[in-house]
Amino acid sequence: MDVDFVRFVPPREKIDLFGFDNFIVFTENPDEVDDFPRGYLIQAESVADLSSKLRRAKKGWLVGVKSSDPKVNRQAVMRKQVDILLDSMDRKLDYTTVKLAAEKDVTIEICLSKFLNVRGLKRIRIFEETIDTIQIVKKFDVPFVLTSGASNMFEMRPKRQIYDFFSFIGADVEKAKAFMHRLVRRLTDPNYIMDGLEIEG
Amino acid sequence: MKGLPPALRKRKRYIAFRLIANSEVESKELALAIWESLISLFGDYYSAHSGIWLEYFDGEYGILRCHHTALEKVKVALTLTSRVGNKEIIPIILGVSGTIKRCEKKYLEVLKDAFATDGL
C-alpha cells in the first residue's frame, strides 16, 4: 500500500493524479479531518511543549513530531506515543537521535516539499543534511518513509517522481515502501501486532 | 555540433509530461524554468551535456527531449521545478520513450487519461 503524508486536506478530484492509494493528513487538530486517516502534527519548540501536546493525542491517530530543536526530537524519539519524526525545512536531527529511532522503532520521515521552495545555499544545506540522514538510516536500519510532505496542492508530486528523486540521492525506495506499509498496518489493522505476528480469525 | 557521424550522435530520450498550473504557462517560460532548475541543481558543466529541448507543449501536455545519459538528472530537475515565473506548477511525468513518434502515440494519445503511475 502506497501512502503519502500531507499537511493539508487534498482535494478528492485531484488525488488520482498522484498514484497513491491513500493520504495521511497531519494537522494540529485531527478531529477536523473526516475523509482520510488522521495524523496528529505536534509542532514543539521545547520539551515542555512536546509533553503538553502529547497528552492530547488520541488512540487511532498517527502521532508525528516536527521540531527544529534537536533536543526536542531526541525527547520525542524516547516517547512511546510518538510514531514518526516529521520532516521540514528546518528540522535538525543528530546522530544519536537517528540511532535511537532504530532502537525505539520510531519512523523518520524524509519529504520532498522542503526542496521545492528554496534555492541556492539553503537548498545545498538541505541536500547535505538529507544525504547524511539517509546514510545513517542505512547504517542502523532505521525505519524511514519517503513522502511529499506537501502543505498545499502545488507541493504534491506523483509517487513515481518522489521515489525516483530519492533513489537518485541514494535512498532505498523498496525499504521505505516496506516501512510505510508496516506503519499503515499498525494504524489501520487491529489484528496486527508486529512483523510476523498477528491475530488470526 | 552539426554533421556528426551517426556513431558520435547522442541517443535521445523523450519525456512526456503533463503540467498543472494555477494560470496559463507559455512554452518559452517553461523551457527557461526547466533550464534554470537544471543549472541550479547540477551546474553549468553537467547541464551542458543534457541536450534539453522542449519539443512540444500545448499549455497542458508536452514532450521534453534530452540525451539518454542525462535522463535521470532531467527528471529530477523537472520534478523540482515548482514555479514558472510567478505561477505555481505541478509537473507530472507521464513516461519516457526513445522516439518522438512513440512518445506522442503512447503517452499523449492512447494513455492521455491514464493515471501517471499505474496506467503507463
Interface residues (C-beta under 8 A of the other chain):
Chain A: D16 L17 F18 G19 L112 F115 L116 N117 R119 G120 R123 M153 F154 E155 M156 R157 P158 K159 R160 Q161 I162 D164 F165 F168
Chain B: I20 N22 S40 E72 K75 V76 T79 L80 S82 E88 I89 I90 I92 I93 F115 A116 T117 D118
